[in-house]
C-alpha cells in the first residue's frame, strides 16, 4: 500500500491558510498559479533520473513499483511505491512542460521561450495572439506567466493534442486553441485587442503587417523562425508597417564543461535553434 509523508505535519490548517493568504497578497512566486477549473493540478513525482507528471488521485506504474497518488497530495510530500521506494512530489514548473507535453513536432525550447517572455514583458493580465500552436509549450508558458492566450493551429489533430497538453499544464482556462488559419481570420479580430503577438509560422510576414491594427500602443510582436529568408521578410514587413525597435537575434547557446582537466565550452555542435525578431507598436 502506498504511504505518504507530509512535509509539514505539525502545522495546523489555520496557520497554513493564513500563510497562503499572506503569500498571495505579497505576490509570492514567479508564475501565475495554474487554474484548470478544478483542484486536480498535476504534480511531478521525482526520484533520481525518474520523473512522472501525474494528476492527484491517479495511479502511476514505474519500474520501482506502483504509485498511488492521493487526492490531497501536495508539493513536498513523499510517496512510496507498493515496494517501498520513495518519490518526492514537486510542483509543476514551466520548463517541465517541454519534457512532459505530448509532441506533434519539435517544440520551442525553454531558453527561446524565456527570450520571448523577457523581451515582450508578458505578464499578468496581458492578452496574447499566437499562431503556430504546435505542441503548445509557448502558449502554456505564457499562460503560466499570467496572460490569456488565443492561439491558432491549422492541423486539427495537432490542435487536439495541444488542448490536452493545456489541461496537463493546468492552463486550459487561459488558452483558447482555435483550429484554423489566422491569415484567413485576421480581419475578423477586434482592433487593438492584444498586448503581444507571437508568430511561429512560415507566413509570419503576412501577419506582421496587421500588427499595428491588432496591438495596443506599445504592444510587441515576436516572430520565431528557423530560416534567414523568412526572417528577412518579417523584418522588411515590420519596417514597412511602421513598427519600431525592429531587431533580430540568432538564438545560440553553448553549454560549459567542468572536469579535472579544466573548464571550457562544450565541443558539441553550436546550439543554434532559430532567429527571433522583436518589434514594437509605437
C-alpha positions as CSV (number, residue, x, y, z in Angstrom):
1,X,0.0,0.0,0.0
2,X,1.3,3.5,-0.9
3,X,2.5,5.6,2.1
4,X,2.5,9.4,2.0
5,X,4.7,11.5,4.3
6,X,3.6,15.2,4.7
7,X,6.4,17.8,4.9
8,X,4.6,20.0,7.5
9,X,2.5,17.6,9.6
10,X,2.9,19.8,12.7
11,X,1.4,22.9,11.1
12,X,-2.3,23.3,11.6
13,X,-4.7,24.2,8.8
14,X,-5.4,27.7,10.1
15,X,-1.7,28.6,10.0
16,X,-1.3,27.2,6.5
17,X,-4.3,29.1,5.3
18,X,-3.0,32.3,6.8
19,X,0.4,31.9,5.3
20,X,-1.1,31.1,1.9
21,X,-3.2,34.2,2.0
22,X,-0.2,36.3,3.0
23,X,1.8,34.9,0.2
24,X,-0.9,35.7,-2.3
25,X,-1.2,39.3,-1.1
26,X,2.6,39.7,-1.4
27,X,2.6,38.3,-4.9
28,X,4.8,35.4,-3.9
29,X,6.1,33.1,-6.7
30,X,7.3,33.7,-10.2
31,X,4.5,32.0,-12.1
32,X,0.8,32.5,-12.1
33,X,-1.0,29.7,-10.2
34,X,-2.4,27.2,-12.7
35,X,-6.2,27.1,-12.9
36,X,-8.0,24.3,-14.8
37,X,-11.4,24.9,-13.2
38,X,-10.7,22.1,-10.6
39,X,-8.1,21.3,-7.9
40,X,-6.6,18.4,-9.9
41,X,-3.5,20.2,-11.0
42,X,-0.8,17.6,-12.0
43,X,2.3,17.2,-9.9
44,X,5.7,15.8,-10.6
45,X,6.9,12.6,-8.9
46,X,10.6,12.5,-8.8
47,X,13.3,10.0,-7.8
48,X,16.9,10.4,-9.2
49,X,16.6,10.5,-13.0
50,X,12.9,9.3,-13.0
51,X,10.1,11.8,-13.1
52,X,6.4,11.4,-13.9
53,X,3.7,14.0,-14.3
54,X,0.5,12.7,-12.6
55,X,-2.9,14.0,-11.6
56,X,-3.9,13.8,-7.9
57,X,-6.0,10.6,-7.4
58,X,-4.3,8.8,-10.3
59,X,-2.1,5.7,-10.3
60,X,1.4,5.6,-11.9
61,X,3.3,2.5,-12.7
62,X,7.1,2.6,-12.5
63,X,10.0,0.1,-12.7
64,X,10.2,0.5,-8.9
65,X,6.5,-0.3,-8.2
66,X,3.1,1.3,-8.4
67,X,2.5,4.8,-7.0
68,X,-1.0,5.7,-5.8
69,X,-1.3,9.5,-5.7
70,X,-3.7,10.8,-3.0
71,X,-6.3,13.4,-4.0
72,X,-4.8,15.8,-1.4
73,X,-1.2,15.4,-2.5
74,X,1.0,18.5,-2.0
75,X,4.4,19.5,-3.3
76,X,7.0,18.5,-0.7
77,X,5.2,15.2,0.2
78,X,7.0,11.9,-0.1
79,X,5.1,8.9,-1.7
80,X,6.2,5.3,-1.5
81,X,5.5,2.7,-4.2
82,X,3.9,-0.6,-3.1
83,X,7.5,-1.9,-3.0
84,X,8.6,0.8,-0.6
85,X,10.7,3.0,-2.9
86,X,10.2,6.8,-2.2
87,X,9.4,9.5,-4.7
88,X,9.3,13.2,-3.9
89,X,6.4,15.4,-5.0
90,X,7.2,18.6,-6.8
91,X,5.1,21.4,-8.2
92,X,5.0,21.6,-12.0
93,X,7.2,24.4,-13.3
94,X,7.3,26.0,-16.7
95,X,10.4,24.2,-18.1
96,X,8.8,20.8,-17.2
97,X,6.2,21.4,-19.9
98,X,8.9,20.9,-22.6
99,X,9.7,17.4,-21.3
100,X,6.2,16.2,-20.5
101,X,3.9,17.5,-23.1
102,X,2.9,15.1,-25.9
103,X,4.7,16.3,-29.0
104,X,3.4,16.9,-32.5
105,X,6.8,18.3,-33.7
106,X,9.8,20.0,-32.3
107,X,8.6,22.3,-29.5
108,X,10.2,25.6,-28.8
109,X,13.0,25.2,-26.3
110,X,12.8,26.8,-22.8
111,X,15.6,29.3,-23.5
112,X,13.8,30.7,-26.5
113,X,10.5,30.9,-24.6
114,X,12.4,32.8,-21.9
115,X,13.7,35.3,-24.5
116,X,10.2,35.9,-25.9
117,X,8.6,36.4,-22.5
118,X,11.5,38.6,-21.3
119,X,11.7,40.7,-24.5
120,X,8.0,41.4,-24.6
121,X,7.4,41.6,-20.9
122,X,4.4,39.2,-20.9
123,X,2.7,39.4,-17.5
124,X,-0.5,39.0,-15.5
125,X,-3.5,40.3,-17.5
126,X,-1.8,40.5,-20.9
127,X,-3.7,39.3,-24.0
128,X,-1.6,37.4,-26.5
129,X,-2.4,36.4,-30.0
130,X,-0.4,33.4,-31.1
131,X,-0.2,31.3,-34.2
132,X,1.6,28.0,-35.0
133,X,0.5,26.4,-31.7
134,X,2.1,23.0,-32.3
135,X,2.8,21.2,-29.1
136,X,1.7,24.3,-27.2
137,X,4.7,24.8,-24.9
138,X,4.9,28.5,-25.7
139,X,1.2,29.1,-25.2
140,X,1.2,27.3,-21.9
141,X,4.3,29.1,-20.7
142,X,2.7,32.5,-21.5
143,X,-0.5,31.5,-19.7
144,X,1.5,30.4,-16.7
145,X,3.1,33.9,-16.7
146,X,-0.5,35.2,-16.2
147,X,-1.5,36.0,-19.8
148,X,-4.7,34.9,-21.6
149,X,-3.8,33.4,-25.0
150,X,-5.7,33.0,-28.3
151,X,-3.7,30.6,-30.5
152,X,-4.3,29.3,-34.0
153,X,-3.3,25.8,-35.2
154,X,-4.0,24.7,-38.8
155,X,-3.8,20.9,-38.2
156,X,-6.9,19.7,-36.3
157,X,-5.1,16.7,-34.8
158,X,-2.3,19.0,-33.5
159,X,-4.9,21.3,-32.1
160,X,-6.5,18.4,-30.2
161,X,-3.1,17.3,-28.7
162,X,-2.4,20.9,-27.7
163,X,-5.8,21.1,-25.9
164,X,-4.9,18.0,-23.9
165,X,-1.5,19.5,-23.1
166,X,-3.1,22.6,-21.8
167,X,-5.1,20.5,-19.4
168,X,-1.9,18.7,-18.3
169,X,-0.2,22.0,-17.8
170,X,-3.0,23.4,-15.7
171,X,-3.8,26.3,-18.1
172,X,-6.8,25.1,-20.1
173,X,-9.0,28.0,-19.0
174,X,-6.4,30.6,-20.0
175,X,-5.6,29.3,-23.5
176,X,-8.1,29.4,-26.3
177,X,-6.9,27.0,-29.1
178,X,-8.6,27.7,-32.4
179,X,-8.4,25.3,-35.3
180,X,-7.8,27.3,-38.4
181,X,-5.5,29.7,-40.4
182,X,-5.0,33.0,-38.7
183,X,-4.3,34.7,-42.0
184,X,-7.8,33.9,-43.1
185,X,-9.4,35.2,-39.9
186,X,-7.2,38.1,-39.0
187,X,-9.6,40.7,-40.4
188,X,-12.3,39.4,-38.1
189,X,-10.3,40.2,-35.0
190,X,-11.0,43.3,-33.0
191,X,-8.6,46.2,-33.4
192,X,-6.2,47.0,-30.5
193,X,-7.3,43.9,-28.6
194,X,-3.9,42.3,-27.9
195,X,-0.8,43.3,-25.9
196,X,1.5,40.8,-27.7
197,X,1.6,38.8,-30.9
198,X,3.8,35.7,-31.1
199,X,4.2,34.1,-34.5
200,X,5.9,30.8,-35.2
201,X,4.8,30.1,-38.8
202,X,6.2,30.3,-42.3
203,X,3.8,33.1,-43.4
204,X,4.5,35.3,-40.4
205,X,5.3,38.3,-42.6
206,X,1.8,38.3,-43.9
207,X,0.6,38.7,-40.3
208,X,3.1,41.2,-39.2
209,X,1.6,43.8,-41.5
210,X,-1.6,43.6,-39.3
211,X,0.3,44.2,-36.1
212,X,-0.3,48.0,-35.9
213,X,-4.1,47.3,-36.1
214,X,-4.2,44.4,-33.7
215,X,-1.8,45.6,-31.0
216,X,-2.4,48.2,-28.3
217,X,0.0,51.1,-28.4
218,X,3.3,49.9,-27.0
219,X,2.5,46.3,-27.7
220,X,5.1,43.8,-29.1
221,X,5.2,41.3,-31.9
222,X,7.7,38.4,-31.6
223,X,8.4,36.2,-34.6
224,X,10.4,32.9,-34.3
225,X,11.8,31.4,-37.5
226,X,14.4,28.7,-38.3
227,X,15.3,30.3,-41.6
228,X,17.0,33.5,-42.6
229,X,14.9,34.1,-45.7
230,X,11.6,34.2,-43.8
231,X,13.2,36.3,-41.1
232,X,14.3,38.9,-43.6
233,X,10.8,39.1,-45.0
234,X,9.5,39.7,-41.5
235,X,11.9,42.5,-40.8
236,X,11.1,44.2,-44.1
237,X,7.4,43.9,-43.5
238,X,7.7,45.2,-39.9
239,X,9.6,48.3,-41.1
240,X,7.1,49.0,-43.9
241,X,4.2,48.6,-41.4
242,X,5.7,51.4,-39.2
243,X,6.7,49.2,-36.3
244,X,9.6,50.5,-34.2
245,X,12.7,48.9,-32.5
246,X,12.8,46.1,-35.1
247,X,15.7,43.8,-34.2
248,X,16.6,40.2,-34.9
249,X,18.9,37.9,-32.9
250,X,20.1,34.4,-33.6
251,X,19.5,32.2,-30.6
252,X,22.7,30.3,-29.8
253,X,23.7,28.8,-26.5
254,X,26.9,26.8,-25.6
255,X,27.0,24.5,-22.6
256,X,30.0,24.7,-20.3
257,X,32.1,21.7,-19.2
258,X,33.9,21.4,-15.9
259,X,36.1,18.5,-15.1
260,X,39.5,17.6,-13.6
261,X,41.4,18.9,-16.7
262,X,39.8,22.3,-16.7
263,X,36.8,24.4,-17.8
264,X,35.7,25.2,-21.3
265,X,32.7,25.4,-23.6
266,X,31.3,22.1,-24.8
267,X,32.8,20.8,-28.1
268,X,29.3,19.6,-29.2
269,X,27.8,21.4,-32.2
270,X,26.8,25.0,-31.7
271,X,23.4,25.2,-30.1
272,X,21.5,27.2,-32.8
273,X,17.8,26.9,-32.6
274,X,16.4,29.9,-34.7
275,X,16.0,33.6,-35.3
276,X,13.9,35.8,-33.0
277,X,12.6,39.1,-34.3
278,X,11.1,41.6,-31.9
279,X,9.2,44.8,-32.9
280,X,7.0,47.3,-31.1
281,X,3.9,49.1,-32.0
282,X,5.0,52.7,-31.2
